[in-house]
Amino acid sequence: MMAVAKKNEELSIDALKQGRVTLRLIGTTPFYFNAMSAKAKRSLLIGGGKKTAAERKQLKHNPEEEFRDSVYRQTNGDTLLCFPAPGIKAAMATAALETPGVTKTSVQRLIFLPQQKVNIWGKPQLKMDVVRSADMNRTPDVRTRAFLPRWCAEVDIAFVTPTLSVHSIVSLLSNAGVVCGIGDFRQEKGKGSFGTFAVSGEDMGDWQEMWDDITQEGRDVQQAALDDPGFADQETADLMDVLDEERLIRQG
């Protein structure tokens, strides 16, 4: 009789439900863009090839071109500049390592970012830094990137309930803003402390004035800044002066 009873039992499985929340990020430290340039993608696709005699005579760097190539762009939306949504999810997954009660793998499975690209507000500036290459000798080089002294973003996040709640998503994203950040030279990497952010809902509270101000720097302002870049600091301006002098010499 017991065997018959067990055979007749039905397995009840409830479908997972999904919650959704829109959150705003306010940069607490400046932001470096780190998109791969079209030239680098071309090299990966078809190989670098040998340089011609004319190419070998060219200057090693073209900062204006490298500046424009470093940003992520979108054809539509309130902003020209954007950031890949998977980068924000990756920051949340890394932050889970420092957040009790949640694991990195659970974040990767239970959180979804419907957007492919996240709007980034802020006016980009051209910034040049001396960096170390990844070769054995750690050869120094100069790298040019787009740099946002101030920035903000808005991200749409979907998540599985009741395993996760709006409160847990806000907490996890806030932790990501503190210990990880986004973009290049970010907090997560150790040496840099850039790309960190605070998190808020639509009720911005103390952040409202800053949000309203930065979101004025949308598509038109960003396009103008890419067309005619300003320099982020005096060191960059000095390096550009040296470069312009060399350009005149070679043209002469």
The 8 nearest C-alpha neighbors of each residue, nearest first, counted from 0:
[[1, 3, 2, 4, 5, 6, 7, 8],
 [2, 0, 4, 3, 5, 6, 7, 8],
 [1, 3, 5, 0, 4, 6, 7, 8],
 [2, 4, 6, 0, 1, 5, 7, 8],
 [5, 3, 1, 7, 6, 2, 0, 8],
 [6, 4, 8, 2, 7, 3, 1, 0],
 [7, 5, 3, 4, 8, 2, 9, 1],
 [6, 8, 4, 5, 3, 9, 2, 10],
 [9, 7, 5, 6, 4, 10, 3, 11],
 [8, 10, 11, 7, 6, 5, 12, 4],
 [11, 9, 12, 8, 7, 13, 6, 5],
 [10, 12, 9, 13, 8, 14, 7, 15],
 [13, 11, 10, 14, 15, 9, 16, 8],
 [12, 14, 15, 11, 16, 10, 160, 161],
 [15, 13, 16, 12, 17, 11, 160, 159],
 [14, 16, 13, 159, 17, 160, 161, 12],
 [17, 15, 160, 159, 14, 18, 161, 158],
 [16, 18, 159, 160, 158, 157, 19, 15],
 [19, 17, 158, 157, 160, 159, 16, 20],
 [18, 20, 157, 156, 158, 17, 21, 155],
 [19, 21, 156, 155, 22, 157, 165, 18],
 [22, 20, 155, 154, 156, 200, 23, 153],
 [23, 21, 200, 154, 153, 199, 20, 155],
 [22, 24, 153, 199, 198, 152, 200, 154],
 [23, 25, 198, 152, 151, 197, 196, 153],
 [26, 24, 151, 197, 196, 27, 198, 150],
 [25, 27, 196, 150, 28, 151, 195, 149],
 [26, 28, 196, 195, 25, 197, 29, 194],
 [27, 29, 193, 195, 26, 194, 30, 196],
 [30, 28, 148, 193, 149, 147, 194, 26],
 [29, 31, 194, 147, 193, 146, 182, 32],
 [32, 30, 146, 183, 182, 145, 33, 147],
 [31, 33, 70, 182, 145, 69, 183, 34],
 [32, 34, 183, 69, 182, 31, 35, 70],
 [35, 33, 69, 70, 71, 32, 36, 68],
 [34, 36, 69, 39, 33, 37, 40, 68],
 [37, 35, 68, 39, 38, 69, 34, 40],
 [36, 38, 40, 39, 41, 35, 68, 42],
 [39, 37, 41, 36, 40, 42, 35, 43],
 [38, 40, 42, 36, 41, 37, 43, 35],
 [41, 39, 37, 43, 42, 38, 44, 36],
 [40, 42, 44, 38, 39, 43, 45, 37],
 [43, 41, 46, 47, 39, 40, 44, 45],
 [42, 44, 40, 41, 46, 45, 39, 47],
 [45, 43, 41, 42, 46, 40, 39, 47],
 [44, 46, 42, 43, 41, 47, 48, 40],
 [47, 45, 42, 43, 48, 44, 41, 40],
 [46, 48, 42, 49, 45, 43, 41, 50],
 [47, 49, 46, 50, 42, 45, 51, 41],
 [50, 48, 51, 47, 46, 54, 52, 55],
 [51, 49, 54, 55, 48, 52, 53, 47],
 [50, 52, 54, 53, 55, 49, 56, 48],
 [51, 53, 55, 54, 50, 56, 57, 49],
 [54, 52, 56, 51, 55, 57, 50, 58],
 [55, 53, 51, 57, 56, 52, 50, 58],
 [54, 56, 52, 53, 57, 50, 51, 58],
 [57, 55, 53, 54, 58, 52, 59, 51],
 [58, 56, 54, 55, 59, 53, 60, 249],
 [57, 59, 60, 56, 61, 55, 246, 54],
 [58, 60, 57, 61, 55, 56, 54, 62],
 [61, 59, 58, 62, 65, 141, 57, 142],
 [60, 62, 64, 63, 65, 59, 58, 66],
 [63, 61, 65, 64, 143, 66, 60, 127],
 [64, 62, 66, 65, 61, 67, 125, 228],
 [63, 65, 67, 66, 62, 61, 68, 69],
 [64, 66, 62, 68, 67, 63, 143, 69],
 [67, 65, 144, 63, 145, 64, 69, 68],
 [68, 66, 64, 65, 69, 70, 225, 63],
 [67, 69, 36, 65, 66, 70, 64, 37],
 [68, 70, 34, 33, 66, 67, 144, 32],
 [71, 69, 32, 34, 68, 67, 72, 145],
 [70, 72, 81, 80, 34, 82, 69, 73],
 [73, 71, 80, 79, 81, 70, 74, 82],
 [74, 72, 79, 75, 80, 81, 71, 76],
 [73, 75, 72, 79, 76, 78, 80, 77],
 [76, 74, 73, 77, 79, 78, 72, 218],
 [77, 75, 78, 79, 74, 73, 118, 218],
 [76, 78, 218, 217, 79, 75, 118, 120],
 [79, 77, 218, 217, 80, 76, 118, 120],
 [78, 80, 218, 72, 73, 221, 81, 222],
 [81, 79, 72, 78, 119, 71, 73, 118],
 [80, 82, 118, 119, 117, 71, 72, 116],
 [81, 83, 117, 116, 71, 84, 119, 118],
 [84, 82, 116, 85, 86, 115, 117, 81],
 [83, 85, 116, 115, 86, 87, 117, 82],
 [86, 84, 88, 87, 83, 89, 112, 115],
 [85, 87, 89, 84, 88, 83, 90, 181],
 [88, 86, 90, 89, 85, 84, 91, 181],
 [87, 89, 85, 91, 90, 86, 92, 84],
 [88, 90, 92, 86, 87, 91, 85, 93],
 [91, 89, 87, 93, 88, 92, 175, 179],
 [92, 90, 94, 88, 175, 89, 93, 172],
 [93, 91, 103, 89, 95, 94, 90, 106],
 [94, 92, 90, 95, 91, 96, 89, 103],
 [93, 95, 175, 91, 96, 97, 92, 174],
 [94, 96, 98, 92, 103, 97, 93, 102],
 [97, 95, 94, 93, 98, 103, 102, 92],
 [96, 98, 95, 94, 99, 93, 174, 178],
 [97, 99, 95, 96, 101, 94, 100, 171],
 [100, 98, 101, 97, 95, 96, 102, 94],
 [101, 99, 98, 102, 95, 97, 96, 167],
 [102, 100, 99, 95, 98, 105, 103, 106],
 [103, 101, 105, 104, 95, 106, 96, 100],
 [102, 104, 92, 95, 106, 105, 96, 107],
 [103, 105, 107, 106, 102, 108, 92, 109],
 [106, 104, 108, 102, 107, 103, 109, 101],
 [107, 105, 103, 109, 104, 108, 92, 110],
 [106, 108, 104, 105, 109, 110, 92, 103],
 [109, 107, 105, 106, 110, 104, 111, 103],
 [108, 110, 106, 159, 158, 105, 107, 111],
 [109, 111, 158, 106, 157, 108, 107, 159],
 [112, 110, 157, 158, 156, 113, 109, 88],
 [111, 113, 156, 114, 157, 155, 84, 110],
 [114, 112, 111, 115, 155, 156, 157, 84],
 [115, 113, 116, 112, 84, 117, 155, 154],
 [114, 116, 84, 83, 113, 117, 112, 85],
 [115, 117, 83, 84, 114, 82, 81, 118],
 [116, 118, 82, 81, 84, 154, 83, 119],
 [119, 117, 81, 152, 78, 153, 80, 120],
 [120, 118, 152, 81, 80, 151, 117, 78],
 [121, 119, 151, 150, 217, 214, 216, 152],
 [120, 122, 150, 216, 213, 149, 147, 123],
 [121, 123, 221, 216, 147, 220, 124, 224],
 [124, 122, 147, 146, 145, 224, 121, 221],
 [123, 125, 146, 229, 231, 230, 145, 228],
 [124, 126, 230, 145, 231, 66, 228, 229],
 [127, 125, 231, 144, 143, 235, 146, 230],
 [128, 126, 143, 235, 142, 141, 144, 125],
 [129, 127, 142, 141, 130, 143, 126, 235],
 [128, 130, 141, 140, 142, 139, 127, 131],
 [131, 129, 140, 139, 141, 128, 132, 142],
 [132, 130, 139, 137, 138, 140, 133, 129],
 [131, 133, 137, 138, 134, 139, 130, 140],
 [132, 134, 137, 131, 135, 138, 136, 139],
 [135, 133, 137, 136, 132, 138, 131, 139],
 [136, 134, 137, 133, 138, 132, 131, 139],
 [135, 137, 138, 134, 133, 132, 139, 131],
 [138, 136, 132, 131, 134, 135, 133, 139],
 [137, 139, 132, 136, 131, 140, 134, 133],
 [140, 138, 131, 130, 132, 137, 129, 141],
 [139, 141, 130, 129, 131, 142, 138, 132],
 [142, 140, 129, 128, 130, 127, 143, 139],
 [143, 141, 128, 127, 129, 140, 130, 144],
 [142, 144, 127, 126, 66, 62, 65, 128],
 [145, 143, 66, 69, 126, 146, 125, 32],
 [144, 146, 125, 66, 32, 124, 123, 31],
 [145, 147, 31, 124, 123, 30, 126, 144],
 [146, 148, 123, 30, 149, 29, 122, 121],
 [149, 147, 29, 146, 30, 150, 28, 123],
 [150, 148, 147, 29, 121, 26, 151, 28],
 [149, 151, 121, 26, 120, 147, 213, 25],
 [150, 152, 25, 120, 24, 26, 119, 121],
 [153, 151, 119, 24, 118, 23, 120, 154],
 [154, 152, 23, 22, 24, 118, 117, 155],
 [153, 155, 22, 21, 117, 23, 156, 152],
 [154, 156, 21, 20, 112, 22, 113, 157],
 [157, 155, 112, 20, 19, 111, 21, 154],
 [156, 158, 19, 111, 18, 110, 112, 20],
 [159, 157, 110, 18, 17, 109, 111, 19],
 [158, 160, 17, 109, 16, 163, 162, 18],
 [161, 159, 162, 163, 16, 17, 18, 164],
 [160, 162, 163, 164, 159, 16, 17, 15],
 [163, 161, 160, 159, 164, 109, 158, 15],
 [164, 162, 160, 161, 159, 167, 158, 165],
 [165, 163, 167, 166, 168, 160, 161, 162],
 [164, 166, 168, 167, 169, 20, 163, 18],
 [165, 167, 169, 164, 168, 170, 163, 171],
 [166, 168, 170, 164, 165, 169, 171, 163],
 [167, 169, 165, 171, 170, 166, 172, 164],
 [170, 168, 166, 172, 167, 171, 173, 165],
 [171, 169, 167, 173, 168, 172, 174, 166],
 [170, 172, 174, 168, 173, 169, 167, 91],
 [173, 171, 175, 169, 174, 170, 91, 168],
 [174, 172, 176, 170, 175, 171, 198, 169],
 [173, 175, 171, 177, 176, 172, 94, 178],
 [176, 174, 94, 172, 179, 91, 173, 177],
 [175, 177, 196, 195, 180, 173, 174, 179],
 [176, 178, 174, 175, 195, 179, 173, 180],
 [177, 179, 175, 176, 187, 174, 186, 180],
 [180, 178, 187, 175, 186, 90, 176, 177],
 [179, 181, 195, 194, 176, 185, 186, 175],
 [182, 180, 194, 185, 179, 195, 183, 87],
 [181, 183, 31, 32, 194, 185, 33, 30],
 [182, 184, 31, 185, 33, 32, 181, 30],
 [185, 183, 191, 193, 188, 182, 186, 192],
 [186, 184, 193, 183, 192, 191, 194, 187],
 [185, 187, 192, 179, 191, 188, 180, 193],
 [186, 188, 179, 185, 189, 178, 180, 192],
 [189, 187, 186, 185, 190, 184, 191, 179],
 [188, 190, 187, 186, 191, 192, 185, 184],
 [191, 189, 188, 192, 186, 184, 185, 187],
 [192, 190, 184, 185, 186, 193, 189, 188],
 [191, 193, 186, 185, 190, 184, 194, 195],
 [192, 194, 185, 28, 29, 195, 186, 191],
 [193, 195, 180, 30, 181, 185, 28, 29],
 [196, 194, 180, 176, 28, 27, 193, 177],
 [197, 195, 26, 176, 27, 25, 24, 194],
 [196, 198, 25, 24, 176, 173, 26, 27],
 [199, 197, 24, 173, 23, 25, 196, 22],
 [200, 198, 23, 203, 22, 24, 201, 197],
 [199, 201, 22, 202, 23, 203, 21, 198],
 [200, 202, 203, 199, 22, 23, 21, 204],
 [201, 203, 200, 204, 199, 207, 206, 205],
 [204, 202, 207, 206, 201, 199, 200, 205],
 [203, 205, 206, 207, 202, 199, 208, 201],
 [206, 204, 207, 203, 208, 209, 202, 210],
 [205, 207, 203, 209, 204, 208, 210, 25],
 [208, 206, 203, 210, 209, 205, 204, 211],
 [207, 209, 211, 210, 206, 212, 205, 203],
 [208, 210, 212, 206, 207, 211, 213, 25],
 [211, 209, 207, 213, 212, 208, 214, 206],
 [212, 210, 208, 214, 209, 213, 207, 215],
 [211, 213, 209, 210, 214, 215, 208, 216],
 [214, 212, 215, 210, 216, 211, 121, 209],
 [213, 215, 216, 211, 120, 212, 210, 217],
 [216, 214, 213, 217, 212, 211, 120, 121],
 [217, 215, 121, 214, 220, 213, 120, 122],
 [216, 218, 78, 120, 220, 215, 219, 221],
 [217, 219, 78, 79, 221, 220, 77, 222],
 [220, 218, 222, 221, 217, 223, 216, 79],
 [221, 219, 223, 216, 222, 217, 218, 224],
 [220, 222, 224, 218, 223, 219, 122, 217],
 [221, 223, 225, 219, 224, 220, 218, 226],
 [224, 222, 226, 220, 221, 225, 227, 219],
 [223, 225, 228, 221, 227, 222, 226, 220],
 [226, 224, 222, 228, 223, 227, 67, 221],
 [227, 225, 223, 224, 228, 222, 67, 221],
 [226, 228, 224, 225, 223, 229, 222, 63],
 [229, 227, 224, 225, 124, 125, 226, 230],
 [228, 230, 124, 125, 231, 227, 224, 123],
 [231, 229, 125, 124, 232, 236, 126, 235],
 [230, 232, 126, 124, 125, 229, 235, 146],
 [233, 231, 235, 234, 230, 236, 126, 125],
 [232, 234, 236, 235, 237, 231, 230, 238],
 [235, 233, 237, 236, 232, 238, 127, 231],
 [236, 234, 238, 127, 233, 237, 232, 126],
 [235, 237, 233, 239, 234, 238, 230, 240],
 [238, 236, 240, 234, 239, 235, 233, 241],
 [239, 237, 241, 235, 240, 236, 234, 242],
 [238, 240, 242, 236, 241, 237, 243, 235],
 [241, 239, 237, 243, 238, 242, 244, 236],
 [242, 240, 238, 244, 239, 243, 245, 237],
 [241, 243, 239, 245, 244, 240, 246, 238],
 [242, 244, 246, 240, 245, 241, 239, 247],
 [245, 243, 247, 241, 242, 246, 240, 248],
 [246, 244, 248, 242, 247, 243, 249, 241],
 [245, 247, 243, 249, 244, 248, 250, 242],
 [248, 246, 250, 244, 245, 249, 251, 243],
 [247, 249, 245, 251, 246, 250, 244, 243],
 [250, 248, 246, 251, 247, 245, 244, 57],
 [249, 251, 247, 248, 246, 245, 244, 243],
 [250, 248, 249, 247, 246, 245, 244, 243]]
